[in-house]
Amino acid sequence: MATKKRTPRPAPAPEPEPSKCGPCNGTGVVARTVHVGRKRRTVGQQAGICLACFGTGEATD
Ligand SMILES: [Zn+2]
């Protein structure tokens, strides 16, 4: 069986660059302020994984 005319495939589109995650600005890490005690005194900052992108730094839909 001869195959009929095939529709030409369009060239594959270049992969779009992943958009940066907002909260971590594409780093995948966000600084968290650490509070202690009832007065919630700030004792410093700690690097934490970005929960918006789970550390990938790429924005998810
Ligand atoms: Zn993020």
N, CA, C, O and the ligand as a Tripos MOL2 file, in Angstrom:
@<TRIPOS>MOLECULE
protein
  245   243    62     0     0
PROTEIN
NO_CHARGES

@<TRIPOS>ATOM
      1 N           0.8370   -1.2020    0.0000 N.3       1 MET1
      2 CA          0.0000    0.0000    0.0000 C.3       1 MET1
      3 C           0.8730    1.2530    0.0000 C.2       1 MET1
      4 O           1.6650    1.5090    0.9060 O.2       1 MET1
      5 N           0.6810    1.9920   -1.0440 N.am      2 ALA2
      6 CA          1.4360    3.2410   -1.0950 C.3       2 ALA2
      7 C           0.8040    4.2700   -0.1850 C.2       2 ALA2
      8 O          -0.4130    4.4420   -0.1200 O.2       2 ALA2
      9 N           1.6670    4.9190    0.4880 N.am      3 THR3
     10 CA          1.1370    5.9470    1.3960 C.3       3 THR3
     11 C           0.8120    7.1940    0.6170 C.2       3 THR3
     12 O           1.5190    7.5630   -0.3210 O.2       3 THR3
     13 N          -0.2140    7.8080    0.9940 N.am      4 LYS4
     14 CA         -0.5960    9.0350    0.3090 C.3       4 LYS4
     15 C           0.2770   10.1960    0.7500 C.2       4 LYS4
     16 O           1.1280   10.0890    1.6340 O.2       4 LYS4
     17 N           0.0210   11.2930    0.0950 N.am      5 LYS5
     18 CA          0.7980   12.4840    0.4130 C.3       5 LYS5
     19 C           0.7330   12.7910    1.9030 C.2       5 LYS5
     20 O          -0.3240   12.8100    2.5340 O.2       5 LYS5
     21 N           1.8810   13.0190    2.4000 N.am      6 ARG6
     22 CA          1.9050   13.3950    3.8090 C.3       6 ARG6
     23 C           1.9480   14.9000    3.9330 C.2       6 ARG6
     24 O           2.5780   15.6030    3.1420 O.2       6 ARG6
     25 N           1.2950   15.3430    4.8970 N.am      7 THR7
     26 CA          1.3990   16.7860    5.1440 C.3       7 THR7
     27 C           2.7490   17.0500    5.7840 C.2       7 THR7
     28 O           3.1340   16.3970    6.7530 O.2       7 THR7
     29 N           3.4520   18.0050    5.2340 N.am      8 PRO8
     30 CA          4.7730   18.2920    5.7920 C.3       8 PRO8
     31 C           4.6770   18.7440    7.2390 C.2       8 PRO8
     32 O           3.8220   19.5340    7.6380 O.2       8 PRO8
     33 N           5.5880   18.2020    7.9750 N.am      9 ARG9
     34 CA          5.5690   18.6010    9.3830 C.3       9 ARG9
     35 C           6.2380   19.9560    9.5480 C.2       9 ARG9
     36 O           7.2670   20.2390    8.9350 O.2       9 ARG9
     37 N           5.6660   20.7420   10.3440 N.am     10 PRO10
     38 CA          6.3350   22.0290   10.6280 C.3      10 PRO10
     39 C           7.5990   21.7850   11.4440 C.2      10 PRO10
     40 O           7.6970   20.8460   12.2350 O.2      10 PRO10
     41 N           8.5230   22.6430   11.2220 N.am     11 ALA11
     42 CA          9.7640   22.5160   11.9910 C.3      11 ALA11
     43 C           9.4530   22.6020   13.4730 C.2      11 ALA11
     44 O           8.5980   23.3770   13.9020 O.2      11 ALA11
     45 N          10.1530   21.8050   14.2350 N.am     12 PRO12
     46 CA          9.8970   21.8510   15.6730 C.3      12 PRO12
     47 C          10.2050   23.2230   16.2540 C.2      12 PRO12
     48 O          11.2470   23.8270   16.0000 O.2      12 PRO12
     49 N           9.2710   23.6670   17.0230 N.am     13 ALA13
     50 CA          9.4690   24.9860   17.6150 C.3      13 ALA13
     51 C          10.5640   24.9260   18.6620 C.2      13 ALA13
     52 O          10.6680   23.9540   19.4090 O.2      13 ALA13
     53 N          11.3650   25.9490   18.7120 N.am     14 PRO14
     54 CA         12.3940   25.9640   19.7540 C.3      14 PRO14
     55 C          11.7460   25.9920   21.1260 C.2      14 PRO14
     56 O          10.7160   26.6280   21.3480 O.2      14 PRO14
     57 N          12.3820   25.2860   22.0240 N.am     15 GLU15
     58 CA         11.7990   25.2330   23.3590 C.3      15 GLU15
     59 C          11.8070   26.6110   23.9930 C.2      15 GLU15
     60 O          12.8260   27.3010   24.0100 O.2      15 GLU15
     61 N          10.6790   26.9870   24.5030 N.am     16 PRO16
     62 CA         10.6460   28.2990   25.1630 C.3      16 PRO16
     63 C          11.4490   28.2650   26.4460 C.2      16 PRO16
     64 O          11.4720   27.2690   27.1690 O.2      16 PRO16
     65 N          12.0870   29.3440   26.6970 N.am     17 GLU17
     66 CA         12.8510   29.3900   27.9370 C.3      17 GLU17
     67 C          11.9020   29.3430   29.1190 C.2      17 GLU17
     68 O          10.8780   30.0270   29.1330 O.2      17 GLU17
     69 N          12.2360   28.5550   30.0860 N.am     18 PRO18
     70 CA         11.3650   28.4960   31.2500 C.3      18 PRO18
     71 C          11.3370   29.8430   31.9510 C.2      18 PRO18
     72 O          12.3690   30.4800   32.1660 O.2      18 PRO18
     73 N          10.1600   30.2460   32.2910 N.am     19 SER19
     74 CA         10.0660   31.5300   32.9680 C.3      19 SER19
     75 C          10.5160   31.3790   34.4140 C.2      19 SER19
     76 O          10.3110   30.3510   35.0600 O.2      19 SER19
     77 N          11.1170   32.4160   34.8710 N.am     20 LYS20
     78 CA         11.6410   32.3700   36.2320 C.3      20 LYS20
     79 C          10.5140   32.3730   37.2470 C.2      20 LYS20
     80 O           9.4660   32.9940   37.0680 O.2      20 LYS20
     81 N          10.7750   31.6700   38.2860 N.am     21 CYS21
     82 CA          9.8340   31.6590   39.3850 C.3      21 CYS21
     83 C           9.8850   33.0160   40.0790 C.2      21 CYS21
     84 O          10.9580   33.5830   40.2870 O.2      21 CYS21
     85 N           8.7330   33.5130   40.4230 N.am     22 GLY22
     86 CA          8.6620   34.8370   41.0220 C.3      22 GLY22
     87 C           9.2380   34.9400   42.4320 C.2      22 GLY22
     88 O          10.1380   35.7430   42.6820 O.2      22 GLY22
     89 N           8.7280   34.1420   43.3350 N.am     23 PRO23
     90 CA          9.1530   34.2850   44.7330 C.3      23 PRO23
     91 C          10.6490   34.1390   44.9510 C.2      23 PRO23
     92 O          11.2200   34.8020   45.8170 O.2      23 PRO23
     93 N          11.2860   33.2780   44.1720 N.am     24 CYS24
     94 CA         12.7100   33.0570   44.4020 C.3      24 CYS24
     95 C          13.5530   33.6720   43.2970 C.2      24 CYS24
     96 O          14.7810   33.5890   43.3260 O.2      24 CYS24
     97 N          12.9060   34.2790   42.3390 N.am     25 ASN25
     98 CA         13.6110   34.9220   41.2340 C.3      25 ASN25
     99 C          14.4940   33.9440   40.4740 C.2      25 ASN25
    100 O          15.5800   34.2950   40.0110 O.2      25 ASN25
    101 N          14.0250   32.7440   40.3560 N.am     26 GLY26
    102 CA         14.7480   31.7680   39.5580 C.3      26 GLY26
    103 C          15.8780   31.0600   40.2780 C.2      26 GLY26
    104 O          16.6010   30.2650   39.6780 O.2      26 GLY26
    105 N          16.0310   31.3370   41.5320 N.am     27 THR27
    106 CA         17.1320   30.7020   42.2550 C.3      27 THR27
    107 C          16.7120   29.3930   42.9000 C.2      27 THR27
    108 O          17.5490   28.5320   43.1710 O.2      27 THR27
    109 N          15.4440   29.2440   43.1420 N.am     28 GLY28
    110 CA         14.9770   28.0320   43.7990 C.3      28 GLY28
    111 C          15.1110   28.0880   45.3070 C.2      28 GLY28
    112 O          14.7060   27.1720   46.0230 O.2      28 GLY28
    113 N          15.6800   29.1670   45.7670 N.am     29 VAL29
    114 CA         15.8800   29.3090   47.2100 C.3      29 VAL29
    115 C          15.3160   30.6510   47.6500 C.2      29 VAL29
    116 O          15.5100   31.6710   46.9890 O.2      29 VAL29
    117 N          14.6400   30.6330   48.7370 N.am     30 VAL30
    118 CA         14.1320   31.8820   49.2740 C.3      30 VAL30
    119 C          14.6750   32.0700   50.6840 C.2      30 VAL30
    120 O          14.9300   31.1100   51.4110 O.2      30 VAL30
    121 N          14.8380   33.3130   51.0380 N.am     31 ALA31
    122 CA         15.2980   33.5980   52.3910 C.3      31 ALA31
    123 C          14.0870   33.6360   53.3120 C.2      31 ALA31
    124 O          13.0840   34.2970   53.0410 O.2      31 ALA31
    125 N          14.2170   32.9200   54.3830 N.am     32 ARG32
    126 CA         13.1210   32.9240   55.3400 C.3      32 ARG32
    127 C          13.6020   33.6130   56.5990 C.2      32 ARG32
    128 O          14.7130   33.3860   57.0790 O.2      32 ARG32
    129 N          12.7480   34.4440   57.1080 N.am     33 THR33
    130 CA         13.0840   35.1000   58.3560 C.3      33 THR33
    131 C          12.7290   34.1610   59.4990 C.2      33 THR33
    132 O          11.6360   33.5960   59.5500 O.2      33 THR33
    133 N          13.6650   34.0150   60.3980 N.am     34 VAL34
    134 CA         13.4490   33.1080   61.5140 C.3      34 VAL34
    135 C          13.0500   33.9010   62.7370 C.2      34 VAL34
    136 O          13.7500   34.8200   63.1620 O.2      34 VAL34
    137 N          11.9200   33.5320   63.2920 N.am     35 HIS35
    138 CA         11.4410   34.1930   64.5000 C.3      35 HIS35
    139 C          11.4730   33.1970   65.6460 C.2      35 HIS35
    140 O          11.2790   31.9950   65.4640 O.2      35 HIS35
    141 N          11.7190   33.7260   66.8060 N.am     36 VAL36
    142 CA         11.6730   32.8630   67.9860 C.3      36 VAL36
    143 C          10.8560   33.5270   69.0860 C.2      36 VAL36
    144 O          10.7570   34.7510   69.1630 O.2      36 VAL36
    145 N          10.2960   32.7140   69.9040 N.am     37 GLY37
    146 CA          9.5990   33.2150   71.0910 C.3      37 GLY37
    147 C           8.2430   33.8160   70.7830 C.2      37 GLY37
    148 O           7.8110   33.9310   69.6360 O.2      37 GLY37
    149 N           7.6040   34.1870   71.8670 N.am     38 ARG38
    150 CA          6.2600   34.7550   71.7100 C.3      38 ARG38
    151 C           6.2920   36.0870   71.0060 C.2      38 ARG38
    152 O           5.3780   36.4440   70.2620 O.2      38 ARG38
    153 N           7.3520   36.8090   71.2520 N.am     39 LYS39
    154 CA          7.4270   38.1420   70.6480 C.3      39 LYS39
    155 C           7.8670   38.0690   69.2010 C.2      39 LYS39
    156 O           7.9610   39.0760   68.4990 O.2      39 LYS39
    157 N           8.1280   36.8610   68.7850 N.am     40 ARG40
    158 CA          8.5300   36.6390   67.3990 C.3      40 ARG40
    159 C           9.7390   37.5080   67.0530 C.2      40 ARG40
    160 O           9.7740   38.2150   66.0450 O.2      40 ARG40
    161 N          10.6850   37.4190   67.9080 N.am     41 ARG41
    162 CA         11.8940   38.1810   67.6650 C.3      41 ARG41
    163 C          12.6060   37.6000   66.4460 C.2      41 ARG41
    164 O          12.7100   36.3840   66.2870 O.2      41 ARG41
    165 N          13.0760   38.4670   65.6200 N.am     42 THR42
    166 CA         13.7970   38.0070   64.4450 C.3      42 THR42
    167 C          15.2220   37.6730   64.8200 C.2      42 THR42
    168 O          15.9520   38.5210   65.3340 O.2      42 THR42
    169 N          15.6120   36.4620   64.5690 N.am     43 VAL43
    170 CA         16.9670   36.0640   64.9310 C.3      43 VAL43
    171 C          17.8590   35.9210   63.7090 C.2      43 VAL43
    172 O          19.0680   35.7290   63.8320 O.2      43 VAL43
    173 N          17.2800   36.0110   62.5770 N.am     44 GLY44
    174 CA         18.1310   35.9040   61.3920 C.3      44 GLY44
    175 C          17.3530   35.3660   60.2240 C.2      44 GLY44
    176 O          16.1310   35.2290   60.2650 O.2      44 GLY44
    177 N          18.0730   35.0730   59.2110 N.am     45 GLN45
    178 CA         17.4330   34.5410   58.0270 C.3      45 GLN45
    179 C          18.0510   33.2110   57.6590 C.2      45 GLN45
    180 O          19.2220   32.9360   57.9210 O.2      45 GLN45
    181 N          17.2330   32.4170   57.0560 N.am     46 GLN46
    182 CA         17.6470   31.0730   56.7220 C.3      46 GLN46
    183 C          17.2670   30.8310   55.2720 C.2      46 GLN46
    184 O          16.2130   31.2700   54.8120 O.2      46 GLN46
    185 N          18.1050   30.1540   54.5830 N.am     47 ALA47
    186 CA         17.7560   29.8270   53.2040 C.3      47 ALA47
    187 C          16.8340   28.6250   53.2060 C.2      47 ALA47
    188 O          17.0920   27.6200   53.8690 O.2      47 ALA47
    189 N          15.7690   28.7490   52.4600 N.am     48 GLY48
    190 CA         14.8330   27.6400   52.3950 C.3      48 GLY48
    191 C          14.4450   27.3830   50.9580 C.2      48 GLY48
    192 O          14.5240   28.2640   50.1020 O.2      48 GLY48
    193 N          14.0380   26.1950   50.7200 N.am     49 ILE49
    194 CA         13.6250   25.8610   49.3570 C.3      49 ILE49
    195 C          12.3490   26.6210   49.0210 C.2      49 ILE49
    196 O          11.4530   26.7820   49.8490 O.2      49 ILE49
    197 N          12.3050   27.0710   47.8010 N.am     50 CYS50
    198 CA         11.1340   27.8190   47.3580 C.3      50 CYS50
    199 C           9.9790   26.8420   47.1500 C.2      50 CYS50
    200 O          10.0830   25.8670   46.4070 O.2      50 CYS50
    201 N           8.9040   27.1350   47.8170 N.am     51 LEU51
    202 CA          7.7660   26.2210   47.7150 C.3      51 LEU51
    203 C           6.9430   26.4640   46.4600 C.2      51 LEU51
    204 O           6.0850   25.6570   46.1010 O.2      51 LEU51
    205 N           7.2080   27.5710   45.8020 N.am     52 ALA52
    206 CA          6.4490   27.8490   44.5850 C.3      52 ALA52
    207 C           6.9610   27.0050   43.4160 C.2      52 ALA52
    208 O           6.1970   26.6100   42.5350 O.2      52 ALA52
    209 N           8.2510   26.7420   43.4270 N.am     53 CYS53
    210 CA          8.8350   25.9870   42.3130 C.3      53 CYS53
    211 C           9.5400   24.7310   42.8070 C.2      53 CYS53
    212 O          10.0980   23.9710   42.0160 O.2      53 CYS53
    213 N           9.5120   24.5210   44.1100 N.am     54 PHE54
    214 CA         10.1610   23.3600   44.7130 C.3      54 PHE54
    215 C          11.6530   23.2960   44.3810 C.2      54 PHE54
    216 O          12.2210   22.2220   44.1830 O.2      54 PHE54
    217 N          12.2480   24.4450   44.3270 N.am     55 GLY55
    218 CA         13.6930   24.4920   44.1640 C.3      55 GLY55
    219 C          14.1950   24.4420   42.7400 C.2      55 GLY55
    220 O          15.4040   24.4300   42.5060 O.2      55 GLY55
    221 N          13.2890   24.4130   41.7940 N.am     56 THR56
    222 CA         13.7640   24.3530   40.4140 C.3      56 THR56
    223 C          14.0790   25.7350   39.8610 C.2      56 THR56
    224 O          14.8790   25.8740   38.9360 O.2      56 THR56
    225 N          13.4620   26.7320   40.4180 N.am     57 GLY57
    226 CA         13.6780   28.0850   39.9290 C.3      57 GLY57
    227 C          12.8480   28.4190   38.7020 C.2      57 GLY57
    228 O          12.9170   29.5280   38.1730 O.2      57 GLY57
    229 N          12.0700   27.4570   38.2600 N.am     58 GLU58
    230 CA         11.2430   27.6960   37.0790 C.3      58 GLU58
    231 C           9.7940   27.8430   37.5010 C.2      58 GLU58
    232 O           9.2810   27.1190   38.3540 O.2      58 GLU58
    233 N           9.1790   28.7870   36.8800 N.am     59 ALA59
    234 CA          7.7840   29.0110   37.1980 C.3      59 ALA59
    235 C           6.9440   27.8490   36.6960 C.2      59 ALA59
    236 O           7.1430   27.3550   35.5860 O.2      59 ALA59
    237 N           6.0390   27.4360   37.4950 N.am     60 THR60
    238 CA          5.1540   26.3520   37.1010 C.3      60 THR60
    239 C           3.7810   26.9150   36.7990 C.2      60 THR60
    240 O           3.4090   27.9900   37.2690 O.2      60 THR60
    241 N           3.0670   26.1930   36.0370 N.am     61 ASP61
    242 CA          1.7090   26.6450   35.7000 C.3      61 ASP61
    243 C           0.7700   26.4100   36.8610 C.2      61 ASP61
    244 O          -0.4170   26.7250   36.7690 O.2      61 ASP61
    245 ZN         10.7190   29.5190   43.2410 Zn       62 ZN62
@<TRIPOS>BOND
     1     1     2 1
     2     2     3 1
     3     3     4 2
     4     3     5 am
     5     5     6 1
     6     6     7 1
     7     7     8 2
     8     7     9 am
     9     9    10 1
    10    10    11 1
    11    11    12 2
    12    11    13 am
    13    13    14 1
    14    14    15 1
    15    15    16 2
    16    15    17 am
    17    17    18 1
    18    18    19 1
    19    19    20 2
    20    19    21 am
    21    21    22 1
    22    22    23 1
    23    23    24 2
    24    23    25 am
    25    25    26 1
    26    26    27 1
    27    27    28 2
    28    27    29 am
    29    29    30 1
    30    30    31 1
    31    31    32 2
    32    31    33 am
    33    33    34 1
    34    34    35 1
    35    35    36 2
    36    35    37 am
    37    37    38 1
    38    38    39 1
    39    39    40 2
    40    39    41 am
    41    41    42 1
    42    42    43 1
    43    43    44 2
    44    43    45 am
    45    45    46 1
    46    46    47 1
    47    47    48 2
    48    47    49 am
    49    49    50 1
    50    50    51 1
    51    51    52 2
    52    51    53 am
    53    53    54 1
    54    54    55 1
    55    55    56 2
    56    55    57 am
    57    57    58 1
    58    58    59 1
    59    59    60 2
    60    59    61 am
    61    61    62 1
    62    62    63 1
    63    63    64 2
    64    63    65 am
    65    65    66 1
    66    66    67 1
    67    67    68 2
    68    67    69 am
    69    69    70 1
    70    70    71 1
    71    71    72 2
    72    71    73 am
    73    73    74 1
    74    74    75 1
    75    75    76 2
    76    75    77 am
    77    77    78 1
    78    78    79 1
    79    79    80 2
    80    79    81 am
    81    81    82 1
    82    82    83 1
    83    83    84 2
    84    83    85 am
    85    85    86 1
    86    86    87 1
    87    87    88 2
    88    87    89 am
    89    89    90 1
    90    90    91 1
    91    91    92 2
    92    91    93 am
    93    93    94 1
    94    94    95 1
    95    95    96 2
    96    95    97 am
    97    97    98 1
    98    98    99 1
    99    99   100 2
   100    99   101 am
   101   101   102 1
   102   102   103 1
   103   103   104 2
   104   103   105 am
   105   105   106 1
   106   106   107 1
   107   107   108 2
   108   107   109 am
   109   109   110 1
   110   110   111 1
   111   111   112 2
   112   111   113 am
   113   113   114 1
   114   114   115 1
   115   115   116 2
   116   115   117 am
   117   117   118 1
   118   118   119 1
   119   119   120 2
   120   119   121 am
   121   121   122 1
   122   122   123 1
   123   123   124 2
   124   123   125 am
   125   125   126 1
   126   126   127 1
   127   127   128 2
   128   127   129 am
   129   129   130 1
   130   130   131 1
   131   131   132 2
   132   131   133 am
   133   133   134 1
   134   134   135 1
   135   135   136 2
   136   135   137 am
   137   137   138 1
   138   138   139 1
   139   139   140 2
   140   139   141 am
   141   141   142 1
   142   142   143 1
   143   143   144 2
   144   143   145 am
   145   145   146 1
   146   146   147 1
   147   147   148 2
   148   147   149 am
   149   149   150 1
   150   150   151 1
   151   151   152 2
   152   151   153 am
   153   153   154 1
   154   154   155 1
   155   155   156 2
   156   155   157 am
   157   157   158 1
   158   158   159 1
   159   159   160 2
   160   159   161 am
   161   161   162 1
   162   162   163 1
   163   163   164 2
   164   163   165 am
   165   165   166 1
   166   166   167 1
   167   167   168 2
   168   167   169 am
   169   169   170 1
   170   170   171 1
   171   171   172 2
   172   171   173 am
   173   173   174 1
   174   174   175 1
   175   175   176 2
   176   175   177 am
   177   177   178 1
   178   178   179 1
   179   179   180 2
   180   179   181 am
   181   181   182 1
   182   182   183 1
   183   183   184 2
   184   183   185 am
   185   185   186 1
   186   186   187 1
   187   187   188 2
   188   187   189 am
   189   189   190 1
   190   190   191 1
   191   191   192 2
   192   191   193 am
   193   193   194 1
   194   194   195 1
   195   195   196 2
   196   195   197 am
   197   197   198 1
   198   198   199 1
   199   199   200 2
   200   199   201 am
   201   201   202 1
   202   202   203 1
   203   203   204 2
   204   203   205 am
   205   205   206 1
   206   206   207 1
   207   207   208 2
   208   207   209 am
   209   209   210 1
   210   210   211 1
   211   211   212 2
   212   211   213 am
   213   213   214 1
   214   214   215 1
   215   215   216 2
   216   215   217 am
   217   217   218 1
   218   218   219 1
   219   219   220 2
   220   219   221 am
   221   221   222 1
   222   222   223 1
   223   223   224 2
   224   223   225 am
   225   225   226 1
   226   226   227 1
   227   227   228 2
   228   227   229 am
   229   229   230 1
   230   230   231 1
   231   231   232 2
   232   231   233 am
   233   233   234 1
   234   234   235 1
   235   235   236 2
   236   235   237 am
   237   237   238 1
   238   238   239 1
   239   239   240 2
   240   239   241 am
   241   241   242 1
   242   242   243 1
   243   243   244 2
@<TRIPOS>SUBSTRUCTURE
     1 MET1         2 RESIDUE 1 A MET
     2 ALA2         6 RESIDUE 1 A ALA
     3 THR3        10 RESIDUE 1 A THR
     4 LYS4        14 RESIDUE 1 A LYS
     5 LYS5        18 RESIDUE 1 A LYS
     6 ARG6        22 RESIDUE 1 A ARG
     7 THR7        26 RESIDUE 1 A THR
     8 PRO8        30 RESIDUE 1 A PRO
     9 ARG9        34 RESIDUE 1 A ARG
    10 PRO10       38 RESIDUE 1 A PRO
    11 ALA11       42 RESIDUE 1 A ALA
    12 PRO12       46 RESIDUE 1 A PRO
    13 ALA13       50 RESIDUE 1 A ALA
    14 PRO14       54 RESIDUE 1 A PRO
    15 GLU15       58 RESIDUE 1 A GLU
    16 PRO16       62 RESIDUE 1 A PRO
    17 GLU17       66 RESIDUE 1 A GLU
    18 PRO18       70 RESIDUE 1 A PRO
    19 SER19       74 RESIDUE 1 A SER
    20 LYS20       78 RESIDUE 1 A LYS
    21 CYS21       82 RESIDUE 1 A CYS
    22 GLY22       86 RESIDUE 1 A GLY
    23 PRO23       90 RESIDUE 1 A PRO
    24 CYS24       94 RESIDUE 1 A CYS
    25 ASN25       98 RESIDUE 1 A ASN
    26 GLY26      102 RESIDUE 1 A GLY
    27 THR27      106 RESIDUE 1 A THR
    28 GLY28      110 RESIDUE 1 A GLY
    29 VAL29      114 RESIDUE 1 A VAL
    30 VAL30      118 RESIDUE 1 A VAL
    31 ALA31      122 RESIDUE 1 A ALA
    32 ARG32      126 RESIDUE 1 A ARG
    33 THR33      130 RESIDUE 1 A THR
    34 VAL34      134 RESIDUE 1 A VAL
    35 HIS35      138 RESIDUE 1 A HIS
    36 VAL36      142 RESIDUE 1 A VAL
    37 GLY37      146 RESIDUE 1 A GLY
    38 ARG38      150 RESIDUE 1 A ARG
    39 LYS39      154 RESIDUE 1 A LYS
    40 ARG40      158 RESIDUE 1 A ARG
    41 ARG41      162 RESIDUE 1 A ARG
    42 THR42      166 RESIDUE 1 A THR
    43 VAL43      170 RESIDUE 1 A VAL
    44 GLY44      174 RESIDUE 1 A GLY
    45 GLN45      178 RESIDUE 1 A GLN
    46 GLN46      182 RESIDUE 1 A GLN
    47 ALA47      186 RESIDUE 1 A ALA
    48 GLY48      190 RESIDUE 1 A GLY
    49 ILE49      194 RESIDUE 1 A ILE
    50 CYS50      198 RESIDUE 1 A CYS
    51 LEU51      202 RESIDUE 1 A LEU
    52 ALA52      206 RESIDUE 1 A ALA
    53 CYS53      210 RESIDUE 1 A CYS
    54 PHE54      214 RESIDUE 1 A PHE
    55 GLY55      218 RESIDUE 1 A GLY
    56 THR56      222 RESIDUE 1 A THR
    57 GLY57      226 RESIDUE 1 A GLY
    58 GLU58      230 RESIDUE 1 A GLU
    59 ALA59      234 RESIDUE 1 A ALA
    60 THR60      238 RESIDUE 1 A THR
    61 ASP61      242 RESIDUE 1 A ASP
    62 ZN62       245 GROUP 0 **** ****
